[in-house]
Amino acid sequence: MSWQQLVCQTTSQHQEAVVEAMEAVDAVSITWQDAEDDPILEPRPGEMRLWNNLVVTALYEEDTDLSALLLLLETRKADWQIASVMQETVEDQPWERAWMDSFHPMCFGKHLWIYPSWCETPDDDSVKLLLDPGLAFGTGTHPTTALCLEWLDGQDVAGQQVLDYGCGSGVLAIAALKLGAKHAECTDIDPQALQATLDNAERNSIPAAQFHTCYPEDLPKQTWDVVMANILAGPLVELAPVLLAALRPGGKLVLSGILAEQAAAIETAYQPALTDFSITQKDDWIRVTGIRHLSSR
């Protein structure tokens, strides 16, 4: 069986009108994707954010008459800021398998691997995390997560207490525990992220006593050996007093979710309190690391 696929590039301002037009012709499915590699990270709870420029793809049964829809899209091209419309035929395939096949095991550093749950893991001495794509941000595919995981792989965290601030999927905390950390505190403002962290910890057989999830306002009054925050530059600047206060003297800090051009603001907010301040870049993103001064500052 074949399907008809209609691909339309428009803007977030007009995507609703385009989608309504597509739905009126009984679309089987409609999907959105970024048209310009413009990442969206950590939406707030209940927030539905779209890229400024996006591609809307609608799938139709083979015998659906799309002539009226194509005429409408052409007529409203200027009003709806439609950059292009493409009609094509796609052959039937096992769609779930096609989606799964796009995710493969990934290595971070020398020892740390992330495997989708449907992949067979080798019997070797590498550190393995089982993690599937989901609602919460953080599966290792984005440079910001990769930067943090690569850093973790090179650290000795055995027996240490770690804080994952803005935990998303919990991938950083789970990786730290798999690498030998004693306990991980995972916090996020999004309840879906906290649930994803719980689910992923269970999937990875992390004992309940080794980790805890909570909202930021419920964090225990203590300091940690390692503080990790893979969020955005603006919140990281605002949170500098909080994150630095959570880091014990001599403890290690790793920050990401930062575009290269935002490095100066992060440096201003954090470098005075840190030694061994370092910036590492991957694509357009950076990772910032440092060690809390032993003296109080």
C-alpha positions in Angstrom: 0.0 0.0 0.0 1.2 3.5 -0.8 0.5 6.8 1.0 0.4 10.4 -0.1 2.5 12.8 1.9 2.2 16.6 1.9 5.2 18.6 3.2 4.7 22.3 3.9 7.2 24.8 5.3 5.7 27.6 7.2 6.1 29.6 10.4 4.9 29.0 14.0 2.5 32.0 13.6 0.6 30.2 10.8 1.1 26.6 11.5 -2.4 26.3 13.1 -4.1 27.5 9.9 -2.1 25.1 7.8 -2.8 22.2 10.2 -6.5 22.9 10.2 -6.5 22.9 6.4 -4.7 19.5 6.4 -7.0 18.0 9.0 -10.1 19.0 7.0 -9.1 16.6 4.3 -8.8 13.7 6.8 -5.1 13.5 7.4 -4.0 10.2 8.9 -1.2 11.9 10.8 0.4 15.3 11.0 3.9 16.0 12.4 6.0 19.0 13.0 9.8 19.4 12.7 12.4 22.1 12.9 13.2 23.8 9.5 16.4 25.5 10.7 18.1 23.5 13.4 16.8 25.9 16.1 16.8 23.8 19.3 14.1 24.1 21.9 15.2 23.0 25.4 13.4 22.6 28.6 9.9 24.0 28.0 8.2 24.9 31.2 5.4 22.6 32.5 2.3 22.8 30.3 4.1 25.0 27.7 3.8 24.1 24.0 6.6 25.8 22.1 7.3 25.6 18.4 10.2 26.5 16.2 9.9 29.9 14.4 10.2 28.1 11.0 8.9 24.6 10.8 8.0 21.8 8.4 4.5 20.4 8.7 4.1 16.9 7.2 0.6 15.3 6.6 0.0 11.7 5.6 -3.0 10.7 3.6 -4.4 7.5 2.2 -3.5 6.7 -1.4 -6.9 7.6 -2.9 -7.4 10.9 -1.0 -8.1 13.8 -3.4 -5.7 16.6 -2.4 -6.4 19.0 -5.3 -8.6 21.4 -3.3 -6.0 21.5 -0.4 -3.1 22.1 -2.8 -5.1 25.0 -4.4 -5.9 26.4 -0.9 -2.3 26.3 0.2 -1.2 27.9 -3.1 -3.8 30.7 -2.8 -2.9 31.4 0.9 0.9 31.1 0.3 1.6 34.7 1.1 -0.9 35.1 3.9 0.3 32.0 5.7 4.0 32.6 4.9 4.3 29.2 3.2 7.9 28.8 1.8 7.2 25.6 0.0 4.7 22.8 -0.6 5.7 19.3 -1.8 3.5 16.4 -2.6 5.0 12.9 -2.8 4.2 9.2 -2.6 5.6 7.1 0.1 5.5 3.3 0.3 4.1 1.5 3.3 6.6 0.3 5.9 6.7 -0.8 9.5 6.7 2.8 10.9 7.5 1.8 14.5 10.6 -0.1 13.4 11.7 2.8 11.1 11.5 5.1 14.2 13.4 2.7 16.4 16.1 2.2 13.7 17.0 5.8 13.8 18.3 5.5 17.4 21.6 3.5 17.9 23.9 2.8 20.8 26.1 5.9 21.6 29.5 6.0 23.3 30.6 8.9 25.5 34.2 9.1 26.4 35.9 5.7 26.7 33.6 3.6 28.8 30.1 5.1 29.0 27.4 3.8 26.5 23.7 4.6 26.1 21.6 1.9 24.6 17.9 2.1 23.5 16.0 -0.6 25.4 15.4 -2.6 22.3 19.1 -3.1 21.6 21.1 -6.1 22.8 24.0 -5.0 25.1 27.4 -6.7 24.9 28.8 -8.7 27.7 31.8 -6.5 28.4 33.2 -4.1 31.1 31.7 -0.9 29.6 29.2 1.2 31.6 25.8 0.8 30.0 22.7 2.9 30.4 19.3 1.9 28.9 17.5 5.0 27.8 14.7 5.5 25.2 13.7 8.8 23.5 10.8 10.4 25.4 9.1 13.6 26.6 11.9 14.7 28.9 15.0 16.3 27.5 18.2 14.3 27.6 18.9 11.1 25.7 22.5 11.8 24.7 21.7 12.8 21.1 22.1 16.6 21.8 25.6 18.1 22.1 24.8 19.6 25.5 24.0 16.2 27.0 26.9 14.5 25.2 29.4 17.1 26.6 28.2 16.4 30.1 28.4 12.6 29.7 31.9 12.8 28.1 33.0 14.8 31.1 31.5 12.4 33.6 33.2 9.4 31.9 36.5 11.0 32.6 35.8 11.7 36.3 36.3 9.6 39.4 32.9 9.9 41.1 33.2 6.7 43.2 31.5 7.1 46.5 30.4 10.7 45.9 27.2 12.7 46.4 25.9 14.3 43.1 23.2 16.8 42.4 21.5 16.8 38.9 19.8 20.2 38.7 17.3 20.3 35.9 17.5 16.5 35.6 15.2 16.1 32.5 15.4 12.4 31.8 17.8 11.8 34.7 20.5 10.6 32.3 23.3 12.5 34.1 22.4 11.3 37.5 22.0 7.7 36.4 25.3 7.8 34.5 27.0 9.1 37.7 25.5 6.3 39.7 26.5 3.7 37.1 30.1 5.2 37.3 30.2 4.6 41.1 28.6 7.6 42.7 27.0 6.9 46.1 23.8 8.9 45.9 22.2 11.3 43.4 19.7 14.1 44.1 17.6 14.8 41.0 15.6 18.0 40.8 13.4 19.7 38.1 10.5 22.1 37.8 8.7 19.7 35.4 6.8 16.8 37.0 7.1 14.9 33.7 10.9 15.1 34.1 10.8 13.8 37.6 8.6 10.9 36.5 10.9 10.2 33.5 13.9 10.1 35.9 12.1 7.6 38.2 11.2 5.4 35.2 14.7 5.5 33.8 16.3 4.8 37.2 14.0 1.7 37.5 14.9 0.6 33.9 18.5 0.8 34.8 18.1 -1.2 38.1 19.2 1.8 40.3 18.3 1.0 43.9 15.8 3.4 45.3 18.1 4.2 48.2 20.7 5.6 45.8 18.7 8.5 44.4 15.9 10.9 45.2 13.7 13.2 43.1 12.2 16.5 44.1 11.3 20.0 43.1 14.0 22.6 43.6 12.3 24.2 46.6 12.4 20.8 48.3 16.1 20.2 48.0 17.7 19.1 51.2 20.0 21.7 53.0 23.4 20.2 52.2 26.3 20.4 49.8 27.3 17.9 47.1 30.6 16.7 45.8 29.4 17.1 42.1 26.8 19.5 40.9 25.6 19.1 37.3 23.2 21.5 35.5 22.4 21.0 31.8 19.7 23.7 31.3 19.9 27.1 29.6 22.3 30.0 29.9 19.8 32.5 31.3 18.6 30.3 34.1 22.2 29.2 34.8 23.2 32.8 35.4 20.2 33.4 37.7 20.9 30.2 39.5 24.7 30.8 40.1 24.3 31.6 43.8 22.1 28.6 44.3 24.3 26.1 42.4 27.6 27.4 43.9 26.1 27.3 47.4 25.1 23.6 46.7 28.7 22.7 45.8 31.0 21.8 48.7 34.5 23.4 48.8 36.7 21.3 46.5 33.6 20.0 44.7 33.2 19.8 40.9 30.8 21.8 38.8 29.7 21.0 35.3 27.3 23.3 33.3 25.9 22.9 29.8 22.9 24.0 27.7 25.0 27.1 26.8 25.6 28.5 23.3 29.2 29.5 22.6 28.3 33.2 22.4 26.8 33.0 25.9 30.1 31.9 27.5 31.0 35.4 28.8 27.9 35.7 30.9 28.5 32.3 32.4 32.1 33.1 33.1 31.2 36.3 34.9 28.7 34.5 37.0 30.8 31.5 38.0 34.6 31.9 37.5 35.2 34.0 40.7 34.1 31.1 42.8 36.0 28.4 40.9 39.5 27.1 40.2 40.4 25.1 37.1 37.7 27.0 35.2 37.4 25.4 31.7 35.3 25.8 28.6 34.8 23.0 26.1 32.9 23.4 22.8 31.0 20.9 20.7 29.3 22.3 17.6 27.6 25.6 18.7 27.4 24.5 22.4 29.8 24.7 25.3 30.4 22.9 28.6 31.8 24.8 31.6 33.6 23.0 34.4 35.4 24.1 37.5 36.2 23.3 41.1 34.8 25.2 44.1 37.5 27.3 45.9 38.5 25.7 49.2 38.2 29.1 50.9 34.8 30.6 51.3 34.1 33.1 48.5 
